[in-house]
Amino acid sequence: IWANGFFPFKPPFLYPSPGGYLFVFPPAFQIISAFFFLHFGNAGLLVIPVLSTLLLWLSFILLLRRCDVSPSRIAIGLFILVFCSPLTIYGATYWEHMTAILLLFFGLSFLVKPPAGPIAAVLMGLLSGLASWFRPEAMMMNVLYGLALIFVFIKERNRTTILFLAGMAIGVGSFLLFNK
């Protein structure tokens, strides 16, 4: 069907190779999932999205605990996240999107409750920036995080904010260099 022109996108989104294989942008999800596909077949393609979904739920719980939210309210929040928002079904439907959302959640976590340590700040920024490798539109979310954090830095002059921004710049910048 695609060879007859019924594919909805035109290059640069799809690149047929001489061997008949298709290269789909962005490649990070395919590269990581290839290992699981090799060992588990089609079921292996679900490993990363399911793991990303579970890690997002866990990250959500840990963020609420760091914010001193009571266990009963954390349970209600998790219930709402899992059953009353489209996030879980979204992760099952759009596979690489869930990994990008998980990585972007580190940026949100930094905005809500920044860590005290410099290593955690750089790591959270790097992970948030690496979301671009899975979904290029994640760069826009990182830009919004960056703008918000610039205002926070102007008010508070917190060193961890600069470290987070540096880590995020490395994650996004490496994606831009890869595409160059």
Buried (B, 14 or more C-beta within 10 A) or exposed (E): EEEEEEEEEEEEEBEEEEEEEEEEBBBBBBEBBEEBBEEEEEEBBBBBBEBBBEBBBEBBBEBBEEEEBEEEEBEEBBEEBBEEEEBBEBBEEEBBBBBBBBBBBBBBBBBEBBBEEBEBBBBBBBBBBBBBBBBBEBBEBBEEBBEBBEEBBEEEEBEBBBBBBBBBBBBBEBBEEEEE
